[in-house]
Amino acid sequence: MTREAGRHDHEDPHLRGIPGERLVLGLLLAASGPPALIALFMVATLLMDPKNLEAMAIFGSFAVILYGTVIGALHVLIVGLPLYALLLRWLPHSWWLATLNGFVAGATPWAILHLSTMRDRGQFEISLALGAFGAIGGFLFWFVTRPKAAAEVPPELES
């Protein structure tokens, strides 16, 4: 790739110059952030009533993180990242675009798989909830990859 104004050789033009390590961290947070929040909520709920604190309940929160991250990574890689790269051709890298993209990436797979039963209120609500978790992941992606984030890294941590 030739060097153009303001763009470095290692940057993908469709991702508007997001450095590779920041992109990877953003994708990891987009996939693992929502399941970690769900697990944190589960643990907080368990701590409110000590008689519920069992080994299986704690194990369940770790399972949510593990399986949720795998499912989240599939959503991010199959829907979220390609759609975001496409949208960045016309729109700026911003919190609202990443959040909206995350919502679409979270809600779309469930909606497509359950299209025939989407009239059922429960299926639609599940799709909206998954979209909300995707929006959280999209916002986390933006937070890590935003231009100002690069300025906040201490010099000793930069490679």
C-alpha positions in Angstrom: 0.0 0.0 0.0 1.3 3.4 -0.8 1.6 6.1 1.7 -1.2 8.6 1.4 -1.8 11.8 3.3 -2.2 11.1 7.0 -2.3 7.3 6.5 0.4 4.9 7.6 1.4 1.7 5.7 -0.1 -0.6 8.4 -3.5 1.0 8.5 -6.6 -0.4 6.9 -8.3 2.5 4.9 -11.8 1.1 5.7 -11.2 1.3 9.5 -10.0 4.8 9.3 -6.5 4.3 10.6 -7.3 2.4 13.8 -4.0 0.9 14.9 -3.9 -2.9 14.9 -3.4 -3.5 18.6 -6.2 -1.0 19.5 -8.5 -2.7 16.9 -7.8 -6.2 18.4 -8.4 -4.9 22.0 -11.6 -3.2 20.8 -12.9 -6.4 19.2 -12.0 -8.4 22.3 -13.9 -6.0 24.5 -16.9 -5.8 22.1 -17.1 -9.6 22.4 -16.4 -10.2 26.1 -17.7 -7.0 27.7 -21.4 -7.8 27.6 -21.1 -11.4 28.9 -18.8 -10.1 31.7 -21.5 -7.5 32.7 -24.1 -10.3 32.7 -21.8 -12.4 34.9 -21.2 -9.5 37.2 -24.9 -9.0 37.6 -25.4 -12.7 38.3 -22.7 -12.6 41.1 -24.2 -9.4 42.5 -27.6 -11.0 42.6 -26.1 -14.1 44.3 -24.4 -11.9 46.9 -27.7 -10.3 47.9 -28.9 -13.6 49.2 -26.1 -15.6 50.7 -28.0 -18.9 50.7 -27.9 -18.8 46.9 -24.1 -18.8 46.9 -23.2 -22.2 45.6 -20.3 -23.5 43.6 -22.6 -24.2 40.6 -24.0 -20.6 40.7 -20.4 -19.1 40.7 -19.4 -21.6 38.0 -22.5 -20.5 36.0 -21.2 -16.9 35.9 -17.8 -18.1 34.5 -19.7 -20.2 31.9 -21.7 -17.1 30.9 -18.4 -15.3 30.3 -16.8 -18.1 28.3 -19.8 -19.0 26.1 -21.0 -15.5 25.8 -17.6 -14.4 24.6 -17.5 -17.1 22.0 -21.0 -16.2 20.7 -20.1 -12.5 21.0 -17.0 -13.0 18.9 -19.0 -14.7 16.2 -21.4 -11.7 16.1 -18.5 -9.3 16.1 -16.5 -11.1 13.3 -19.4 -12.2 11.1 -21.7 -9.2 11.3 -20.2 -6.3 13.3 -16.7 -5.8 11.8 -17.7 -6.2 8.1 -20.7 -3.9 8.6 -18.6 -1.3 10.5 -15.9 -1.3 7.9 -18.5 -0.7 5.2 -20.2 2.1 7.1 -16.9 3.8 7.7 -16.6 4.4 4.0 -19.3 7.1 4.4 -19.5 8.0 8.1 -17.0 9.0 10.7 -15.8 6.7 13.4 -18.0 7.9 16.3 -19.6 6.6 19.5 -23.1 6.6 18.0 -22.1 4.7 14.9 -20.2 2.0 16.8 -23.1 1.7 19.3 -25.8 1.4 16.6 -23.6 -1.1 14.7 -23.2 -3.1 17.9 -27.0 -3.1 18.3 -27.5 -4.4 14.7 -24.7 -7.0 15.1 -26.3 -8.2 18.4 -29.9 -8.3 17.3 -29.7 -9.5 13.7 -28.5 -13.1 14.0 -31.3 -14.0 16.5 -33.9 -12.1 14.4 -32.8 -14.0 11.2 -32.8 -17.4 12.9 -36.3 -16.7 14.4 -37.8 -14.8 11.5 -40.8 -17.1 11.2 -41.7 -16.7 14.9 -40.7 -13.0 15.3 -44.4 -12.1 15.6 -44.2 -13.8 19.0 -43.5 -11.0 21.5 -40.9 -13.1 23.4 -38.7 -13.6 20.3 -38.8 -9.9 19.5 -37.9 -9.0 23.1 -35.0 -11.4 23.0 -33.7 -9.9 19.8 -34.0 -6.4 21.4 -32.1 -7.5 24.5 -29.3 -9.1 22.4 -29.2 -5.8 20.4 -28.8 -3.9 23.7 -25.9 -6.1 24.7 -24.4 -5.6 21.2 -24.8 -1.8 21.7 -22.8 -2.0 24.9 -20.1 -4.0 23.0 -20.1 -1.4 20.2 -19.7 1.4 22.6 -16.8 -0.4 24.3 -15.2 -0.9 20.8 -15.5 2.8 20.1 -14.1 3.7 23.6 -10.9 1.8 23.0 -10.5 2.7 19.3 -11.4 6.4 19.5 -8.6 8.8 18.5 -8.4 10.4 22.0 -7.7 7.0 23.5 -4.3 6.9 21.8 -3.4 10.1 23.6 -4.3 8.7 27.0 -1.8 5.8 26.8 1.3 6.4 29.0 4.5 6.6 26.9 6.0 3.6 28.8 3.2 1.4 27.7 3.4 2.2 24.0 5.3 -0.3 21.8 
